[in-house]
Amino acid sequence: MAITLKSASDIEKMRVAGRLAAEVLDMIGEHVRPGVSTEELDRICHDHIVNVQKAVPANVGYKGYTKTLCTSVNNVICHGIPSEAKVLREGDIVNIDVTVIKDGWHGDTSRMYFAGEPSVMARRLVEVTHEAMWRGIRAVRPGATLGDVGHAIQSYAEEQRFSVVREYCGHGIGQVYHDEPQVLHYGRPGTGVELKPGMTFTIEPMINEGSRYTRVLPDGWTVVTKDRKLSAQWEHMVAVTEGGVEVLTLGAGDSTRP
């Protein structure tokens, strides 16, 4: 497994791409409301990336995918495909996942949003998932391992009586969209790849209200919870630094809540 270490100038380019991706999620927030279709959200983000940012939406054409966003609503774990038919309803929770390419470098991030007022359980799941991601991020430093990161996420999520999806994970990123290493959101401390300055990857836990088991719909993309209960996800792109970790996809005011 070859992991590419990024130079200071590489990471500066990733900062730019990461900032643009975060800006897309900052921009789309006010449009997420009951009555809007996920297709409309996709169109708004596509136009912003292409016309305002002068960047490239990485998902369009990736392995045959045709949309700019993944929009995963309620029991959809990841890779929900935007469509006119999918209209947000009061109380829905939705993950919006976007990747921007600027000057050949990727910026990848996702965030949870509420359409109207969510249920108490939905709000709690979203907030616990957010904290789980941050616990994983805080475990990143030179000399730590990916097992430390996964354990930080898993132990917190399970302590809160939720489950961690195991089939999908974070990934190395840079000029390559999905690169080594694979970043599991569960694990044992002290195991797995040792972290070194210059590594860049995403941390993007998917946490389920019920069981961790998943099912892929016939479209070949959309992943749902097997028990049809809610799922939430947050994602940041990070760089391992000499002193710890830098988050490359922080939004306005950090946008730490939906």
PERAVEN-V787969 format. One record per residue. RES is the residue in one small letter. SS is DSSP state (hx for helix, st for strand, lp for the rest). D_CENTER is the distance of its C-alpha to the mean C-alpha in Angstrom with 1 decimal. Layout:
RES/SS/D_CENTER ; RES/SS/D_CENTER
//
This chain:
m/lp/23.1 ; a/lp/23.1 ; i/lp/20.5 ; t/lp/21.0 ; l/lp/21.6 ; k/lp/21.0 ; s/lp/23.8 ; a/hx/23.9 ; s/hx/24.2 ; d/hx/21.3 ; i/hx/19.0 ; e/hx/20.6 ; k/hx/19.6 ; m/hx/16.0 ; r/hx/16.3 ; v/hx/17.6 ; a/hx/14.8 ; g/hx/12.1 ; r/hx/14.4 ; l/hx/14.7 ; a/hx/11.0 ; a/hx/11.0 ; e/hx/14.4 ; v/hx/13.3 ; l/hx/11.2 ; d/hx/14.3 ; m/hx/16.6 ; i/hx/15.4 ; g/hx/15.5 ; e/hx/19.3 ; h/hx/19.2 ; v/lp/17.3 ; r/lp/20.4 ; p/lp/22.5 ; g/lp/24.1 ; v/lp/21.6 ; s/st/20.6 ; t/hx/17.1 ; e/hx/19.1 ; e/hx/20.3 ; l/hx/16.9 ; d/hx/16.1 ; r/hx/19.5 ; i/hx/19.2 ; c/hx/16.0 ; h/hx/17.7 ; d/hx/20.8 ; h/hx/19.4 ; i/hx/17.7 ; v/hx/20.9 ; n/hx/23.6 ; v/hx/22.6 ; q/lp/20.4 ; k/lp/22.4 ; a/lp/19.3 ; v/st/18.0 ; p/st/15.3 ; a/lp/14.1 ; n/lp/13.4 ; v/lp/17.0 ; g/lp/19.1 ; y/hx/16.7 ; k/hx/18.4 ; g/hx/20.0 ; y/lp/17.1 ; t/lp/18.6 ; k/lp/16.2 ; t/lp/14.1 ; l/st/11.2 ; c/st/9.8 ; t/st/11.1 ; s/st/10.9 ; v/st/13.8 ; n/lp/15.3 ; n/lp/15.9 ; v/st/13.5 ; i/st/10.9 ; c/st/9.0 ; h/lp/10.6 ; g/lp/12.7 ; i/lp/15.0 ; p/lp/16.2 ; s/lp/20.0 ; e/lp/23.0 ; a/lp/23.7 ; k/lp/20.6 ; v/st/21.6 ; l/lp/19.9 ; r/lp/22.3 ; e/lp/23.2 ; g/lp/21.0 ; d/lp/18.1 ; i/st/14.6 ; v/st/11.9 ; n/st/8.2 ; i/st/8.0 ; d/st/5.8 ; v/st/8.1 ; t/st/9.5 ; v/st/12.9 ; i/st/15.7 ; k/st/18.4 ; d/lp/21.5 ; g/lp/20.0 ; w/st/17.0 ; h/st/13.3 ; g/st/10.8 ; d/st/7.1 ; t/st/4.7 ; s/st/3.8 ; r/st/6.5 ; m/st/9.1 ; y/st/12.6 ; f/st/16.0 ; a/lp/18.6 ; g/lp/21.7 ; e/lp/22.3 ; p/lp/20.3 ; s/lp/22.2 ; v/hx/22.6 ; m/hx/20.7 ; a/hx/17.7 ; r/hx/17.6 ; r/hx/18.1 ; l/hx/15.3 ; v/hx/12.8 ; e/hx/14.4 ; v/hx/14.7 ; t/hx/11.0 ; h/hx/10.5 ; e/hx/13.4 ; a/hx/12.4 ; m/hx/9.4 ; w/hx/12.1 ; r/hx/14.7 ; g/hx/12.9 ; i/hx/12.7 ; r/hx/16.3 ; a/lp/17.4 ; v/lp/16.8 ; r/lp/20.2 ; p/lp/22.7 ; g/lp/24.4 ; a/lp/21.8 ; t/st/20.3 ; l/hx/17.1 ; g/hx/19.0 ; d/hx/19.1 ; v/hx/15.4 ; g/hx/15.0 ; h/hx/18.1 ; a/hx/17.0 ; i/hx/14.0 ; q/hx/16.3 ; s/hx/19.4 ; y/hx/18.1 ; a/hx/16.4 ; e/hx/19.5 ; e/hx/21.8 ; q/lp/20.5 ; r/lp/21.4 ; f/lp/18.1 ; s/st/17.0 ; v/st/14.2 ; v/lp/13.2 ; r/lp/14.7 ; e/lp/14.6 ; y/lp/11.0 ; c/lp/9.6 ; g/st/8.1 ; h/st/10.5 ; g/st/12.8 ; i/lp/12.6 ; g/lp/15.3 ; q/lp/17.8 ; v/lp/16.5 ; y/lp/13.1 ; h/lp/12.8 ; d/st/15.2 ; e/st/16.5 ; p/st/15.9 ; q/st/13.9 ; v/st/12.1 ; l/lp/13.0 ; h/lp/12.1 ; y/lp/15.8 ; g/lp/18.9 ; r/lp/22.1 ; p/lp/22.8 ; g/lp/24.4 ; t/lp/23.3 ; g/lp/21.4 ; v/lp/20.9 ; e/st/22.3 ; l/lp/20.3 ; k/lp/22.1 ; p/lp/21.9 ; g/lp/20.5 ; m/lp/17.7 ; t/st/14.3 ; f/st/11.1 ; t/st/7.4 ; i/st/7.0 ; e/lp/4.5 ; p/lp/7.4 ; m/st/8.5 ; i/st/11.7 ; n/st/14.7 ; e/lp/17.6 ; g/lp/20.0 ; s/lp/20.2 ; r/lp/17.5 ; y/lp/18.9 ; t/st/17.3 ; r/st/19.0 ; v/st/18.3 ; l/lp/20.1 ; p/lp/22.9 ; d/lp/20.9 ; g/lp/19.4 ; w/lp/15.8 ; t/lp/15.1 ; v/st/14.3 ; v/st/15.8 ; t/st/17.1 ; k/lp/20.6 ; d/lp/22.1 ; r/lp/20.6 ; k/lp/19.4 ; l/lp/16.3 ; s/st/12.8 ; a/st/9.9 ; q/st/6.2 ; w/lp/4.7 ; e/st/2.8 ; h/st/6.0 ; m/st/8.3 ; v/st/11.5 ; a/st/15.1 ; v/st/17.8 ; t/st/20.8 ; e/lp/24.4 ; g/lp/24.0 ; g/st/20.6 ; v/st/17.2 ; e/st/16.1 ; v/st/12.7 ; l/lp/12.6 ; t/lp/10.3 ; l/lp/12.2 ; g/lp/13.2 ; a/hx/16.7 ; g/hx/18.1 ; d/hx/14.7 ; s/hx/13.8 ; t/lp/13.3 ; r/lp/14.2 ; p/lp/13.7
//
